[in-house]
């Protein structure tokens, strides 16, 4: 399975096993991390640098959506980070990569950390309806601000939140979304780039601003019975063009 190949690839940062990197097509590999050089040479340099930090890699969840694998990870390198990794496959090999990395923060007021909770996808027959609902939630509620429609997307009595600055419950989510409208450091989603799904898990990749900072937002949702019941996320500053090490862009 493609997701097992990606698990092995990411784990090889820790193990230094040279075998799993064979899943990457060196001649076609397109890198969207602006801080990493293009192609396999950049990947090899990155893995070598990380291996010198006594790394620990935990692939918490991994999912497949057609030719895409998306994974939720925690890294302990020189510092502890949480990330989402997205790989596109072509002819059995990984040919393109995106990611979004954030410093790991302490558990939130509900005692949930940034990665705990269910890890296995179910309800595979509902993949497309779940994808559509998550996309519509971001478009309708987060981007367009129709908070009156919140309960059409989020379970009103059973909502688990893993964002370190929030807590469980739909009212906390509503308050956070309301505060965005007049906070000088407000979260401003402007565009969805892709929506990836397997069963009851959906990852939305969006672009916008955190205050005045150009930002990538990755939101992972777990759904049940046609509503969002759990949420994890990472936010990362999009490096300005002058800092890019490749020409492919963050998205």
C-alpha positions in Angstrom: 0.0 0.0 0.0 1.2 3.5 -0.8 0.6 4.7 2.7 2.8 2.0 4.2 5.6 3.1 1.8 5.2 6.6 3.0 5.3 5.5 6.6 8.6 3.7 5.9 10.0 6.7 4.1 9.2 9.1 6.9 10.4 6.6 9.6 13.7 6.3 7.7 14.6 9.8 8.9 15.0 8.2 12.3 16.3 4.7 11.3 18.6 5.9 8.5 17.5 2.9 6.5 18.3 3.7 2.8 15.7 1.3 1.4 12.5 3.3 1.7 13.7 6.3 -0.3 13.4 4.1 -3.4 9.7 5.0 -3.3 10.6 8.5 -4.6 11.1 9.0 -8.3 14.3 11.0 -8.3 13.9 12.3 -11.8 10.3 13.6 -11.4 10.2 14.6 -7.7 8.7 18.0 -7.2 9.2 19.6 -3.8 6.8 22.2 -2.4 8.5 22.9 0.9 10.0 26.3 0.2 12.9 25.6 2.6 14.1 22.5 0.8 16.0 22.3 -2.5 14.3 20.7 -5.5 14.4 17.0 -6.3 16.0 14.0 -4.7 19.2 15.9 -4.0 17.3 18.2 -1.7 15.5 15.3 -0.1 18.8 13.5 0.6 20.3 16.6 2.1 17.3 17.2 4.3 17.3 13.6 5.6 21.0 13.7 6.3 20.7 17.0 8.2 17.8 15.6 10.2 19.6 12.4 11.0 22.2 14.4 12.8 19.7 15.6 15.4 19.0 12.1 16.9 15.5 12.3 15.4 12.4 10.6 16.6 9.5 10.2 14.0 6.0 9.0 14.8 3.5 8.7 12.0 0.3 9.0 13.9 -2.2 8.5 11.0 -1.9 7.9 7.3 -4.6 7.9 4.7 -4.9 7.3 0.9 -7.0 9.3 -1.5 -6.4 8.0 -5.1 -2.9 8.8 -6.0 -2.4 10.9 -2.9 -1.1 9.8 0.6 -1.6 12.2 3.5 0.0 11.6 6.9 -0.3 13.3 10.3 3.1 13.2 12.1 5.0 14.2 15.2 8.8 14.9 15.0 11.4 15.3 17.7 14.4 16.7 16.0 16.3 19.7 17.5 12.8 20.8 18.5 9.4 19.1 18.7 7.0 19.7 15.8 3.7 18.4 14.5 3.2 18.1 10.7 1.1 17.0 7.8 2.8 15.4 4.9 1.2 15.0 1.5 2.7 12.9 -1.3 1.4 12.4 -4.9 2.1 9.1 -6.6 2.6 8.4 -10.3 3.3 4.9 -11.7 3.9 3.5 -8.2 6.4 6.2 -7.0 6.1 9.4 -5.1 6.6 12.3 -7.5 5.4 15.4 -5.5 5.4 16.5 -1.9 3.7 19.2 0.2 3.8 19.7 4.0 2.8 22.0 6.9 4.8 22.0 10.1 4.1 23.7 13.4 5.8 23.7 16.8 4.2 21.2 19.2 2.3 23.0 22.0 1.0 21.8 25.3 -2.4 20.1 25.6 -5.4 22.4 25.4 -7.9 23.2 28.2 -9.8 19.9 27.4 -6.6 17.9 27.9 -6.2 17.0 24.3 -2.8 17.2 22.5 -2.2 18.0 18.9 -2.2 14.4 17.7 -4.1 12.1 20.0 -7.5 10.5 19.2 -8.7 8.0 16.6 -6.3 7.0 13.9 -8.0 4.5 11.6 -10.4 5.5 8.8 -13.9 3.9 8.7 -17.0 4.6 6.6 -15.2 4.3 3.3 -18.5 4.4 1.5 -19.0 8.0 2.8 -15.7 9.4 1.6 -17.2 11.7 -1.0 -20.0 13.0 1.1 -17.6 13.7 3.9 -15.2 15.4 1.5 -18.0 17.6 0.3 -19.2 18.5 3.8 -15.7 19.5 5.0 -15.1 21.7 1.9 -18.5 23.3 2.3 -17.7 24.0 6.0 -14.5 25.8 5.2 -16.1 27.8 2.3 -19.4 28.6 4.1 -18.5 29.1 7.7 -14.7 29.8 7.9 -14.2 31.9 4.7 -17.7 33.4 4.2 -18.5 33.7 7.9 -22.0 32.2 8.0 -21.9 31.2 11.7 -25.6 30.7 11.7 -25.0 27.6 9.6 -22.4 26.1 12.0 -24.6 23.4 13.3 -25.2 22.2 9.8 -21.6 21.1 9.7 -20.4 20.5 13.3 -22.0 18.2 15.8 -23.7 20.4 18.4 -23.2 18.0 21.4 -20.1 16.1 20.6 -17.1 18.0 19.2 -13.5 17.2 20.2 -10.9 20.0 19.6 -7.1 19.4 19.4 -6.1 23.0 18.6 -3.9 23.9 21.6 -5.6 27.3 22.1 -9.2 26.0 22.0 -11.2 23.4 23.8 -14.0 20.9 23.2 -17.5 22.1 22.3 -19.2 23.9 19.5 -19.7 27.1 21.5 -16.0 27.5 22.0 -15.6 27.0 18.2 -18.3 29.6 17.5 -16.7 32.1 19.9 -13.3 31.6 18.2 -14.8 32.2 14.7 -16.7 35.3 15.9 -13.5 36.8 17.4 -11.7 36.5 14.1 -13.8 39.3 12.6 -12.3 42.1 14.7 -9.1 40.7 16.1 -5.9 42.4 14.7 -4.3 38.9 14.8 -7.4 37.3 13.2 -7.3 34.1 11.2 -8.3 35.0 7.6 -8.8 32.0 5.3 -9.1 33.1 1.7 -8.8 30.0 -0.5 -9.0 26.2 -0.4 -6.3 24.5 -2.4 -7.2 20.8 -2.0 -9.5 18.6 0.0 -8.2 15.0 0.7 -10.3 12.3 2.1 -10.4 8.7 3.2 -13.6 7.5 4.8 -14.4 9.6 7.9 -11.2 11.6 7.8 -10.8 14.8 5.6 -7.8 17.1 5.3 -8.4 20.6 4.0 -5.4 22.6 2.7 -6.1 26.3 2.7 -4.3 29.6 2.3 -4.8 32.9 4.0 -3.4 35.2 6.7 -2.8 35.1 10.4 -2.8 38.8 11.2 -0.6 40.2 8.4 1.4 37.0 8.0 0.8 34.9 4.8 -0.1 31.5 6.2 -0.9 27.9 5.2 -3.7 26.2 7.1 -4.1 22.4 7.2 -7.2 21.2 9.0 -8.0 17.5 9.6 -11.6 16.6 10.4 -13.1 13.4 11.6 -16.8 13.0 10.7 -19.6 10.9 12.0 -23.3 10.8 10.8 -22.8 13.8 8.5 -21.2 16.2 11.0 -17.7 17.1 12.0 -17.0 15.6 15.5 -13.2 16.1 15.8 -10.5 18.5 14.5 -6.7 18.7 14.4 -4.7 21.4 12.6 -1.3 23.0 11.9 -0.6 26.6 10.7 2.7 27.7 9.1 4.0 30.9 7.8 4.5 30.9 4.0 8.1 32.0 3.4 8.4 35.0 1.1 9.7 34.4 -2.4 13.1 35.7 -1.5 13.6 32.8 0.9 12.5 30.0 -1.4 15.0 27.2 -2.3 12.8 25.9 -5.1 10.4 27.5 -7.6 7.3 25.4 -6.9 5.5 27.4 -4.3 4.0 26.2 -1.0 0.7 25.0 -2.5 
